[in-house]
């Protein structure tokens, strides 16, 4: 609930830290007994799930009343057509409580992704939440930043062997609303690193990727521009919004991701540690050059011969490409292909002319 002592809701009702008239009363919250009821020991699961995170009043999600209230609200969202949920601060709600809430919903089988910030160590772990849906893998976000800004994207090979969440349970992303404002990759990142990181995220077979789409900010507390009304224009944003989901490279790679499906990783090759290329069986092939110099090489793919539209630079429009056209030889080669510095090439079976 609210992290302030009192205030006025968006509909005009007044509330205090532990009293929300008509919804929750003081009996509906945990009081864990630490100073200020705040989390003091992050290695203690009881504190993490019953004390307050950043002064946010902590609901007794184990009680029938709180569960009934949450179920009623969520059912309203389902009636509106919502088909999936990102559970914010899921780490701070006990797994058994969430299972009970989900089981009471009017519709089962919805998509859930759980925000469980975990970078290793004791206490509540991301693996604890696997049975509830996808779980966000925050170690992935850190590695993506370190790889693309540290000039070593070759280290991204073999993510499934790092001891993280299993691929089938991991929700991965380059940035979210918190991380982009705290030293991780963002639309502000230089040398096209943000777009290149998305090329990797949407083409490498680990986890279910999420694309964050947000707005311009000057500091970490900036709210949404344009009266909170999101606006996009063509393949970009407008009125202070970034609309990353419309960027040519990112939207093209979403198509790549959807087309290659579960095809395995094939034909991995690299130049220096900042240049990697790999295939997804007979369905797709991607080249990522995070170096400043061009990378020229004959690449080997498993794609059928023909001409393909590079979905990083454009898309397929009828019988033409709006971006680069890439030729695959009769032996599956991309002969003497030159990929510019801080750029990429991505082709898939659906982009074949």
Protein Blocks (a to p, Z undefined) as FASTA:
>chain_A
ZZbfbdcdfkopacdfklcehiacfklpccehpahhiafblklmklmmmmceehiacddf
kbmklmmmmmmmmmmmmmnopabdcdehklmpcfklmmmmmmmpmbghiacddddddebd
ehjdfklmmmnoccddfklmmmmmmmmmnopaklmgoklmnopacfklpccdfbdfklmm
nopacfklghhlmmmmmmmmmmpcgdjaddddddddfbfkbcceehopacdehjbceehi
aolmlgmklmmmmmmmmmnmmaccehiacfbfkbccddehjlbccdddfbfbdcdddddd
fbdcdddddfklmccehjacfbdcddddfkopaehiacdehiaddddfklpZZ
